[in-house]
Amino acid sequence: MAKTILLLETHHDDYSVNRIKDYTMTVGELLEILSQYNDDTPIALSNDGGYTYGKIGEDDITEEELDEDE
């Protein structure tokens, strides 16, 4: 039986995180989607249409303060 891996397709949408903050998904929306999968389903990034792949680890998750004036 084949094992499932959840791939997050990445896109280069803008050069400023402030400009995408209004149309990117929220943590709540992501959690709702992820709740449909088994807890042991691996997650990876799919870059450049599947040309390369990237792992996601705890050290890859960071926070950034948004400039509310922008």
N, C-alpha and C positions, 0 to 999 in steps of 0.2 A: 504494500500500500504506500502511495506517495505521501510525503510529509508536506504540509503547507508552510510557506514563508510569506509574511506580509511585507510587501514592498511599498515604500513611500516614494513616488515619483517626484524628483526635484525639478524646479524650474528657476530660471534666472529672471525674476520679475521686475526688479528695481535695484537701484544702488543705495537706497536709504530705507532702513527698517521703519522709519517714521511714515513713509509713504505707503507701506503695505499693511500697517497696523489696523486699518479700517476694513480690509477685505481678506485678512487671513483668519483661519479658524481659531476658536478659543480653546482653552484647556478642557472646558466642559464638553464642547463639541467633539474634541478628539477622544475624550474618555468614553463618550457615548458610542462612537464608532468602534473603539477598541473593545468595548464590552461584548461585542458580537463574536469575538474570537476566544479560543481557549487561552488560559493564562500562560501556557508553555509554547505558544506560537512565536517563533523568532520574527524579529522585525529588522529590515535593512533598508538602506537608501538605494534607489535606482537612479543613476546619473546619466545624462546625455542619451536618453532613450534606451537604457539598458546596456550601454557600451561599457560602463564601469559601475561598481557597486561599493557601498560603504556601510560599515557597521555602525551601530548606535550604542554607546555605553554611557554610564552615569557621568563620566568626565566630559562627555560631549554636550551636556545640557548646561546652559549658562543663562544668566539674566542680564538684561541691558535696560537702563533707564531711558524712557522715551522723552524727547523734548516736546512738551505740550504746545509750544509756540510754533512748531513747524507744521 
